């Protein structure tokens, strides 16, 4: 192979690697994989239950968007915290814009 062909192939490979890296970065950003709010100290297992909550054993339907869905926090949102903390039986209906 000639020098020019090798240089072109190397350039194409470099561009593909950069595009792949940008794509991976965007996916991890959208999913909130490295967001500070996803730290283990915020896991649902660490939520204290309110024993005398006025919402205890109530059924609540939450309608919303990506925030309700927990799109950037691995599917865990405020809805899940309310469900755990207040012992609420909930339905989470959310429509998120897909990129």
Order of alpha helices (4+ residues) and beta strands (2+ residues): alpha-beta-alpha-alpha-beta
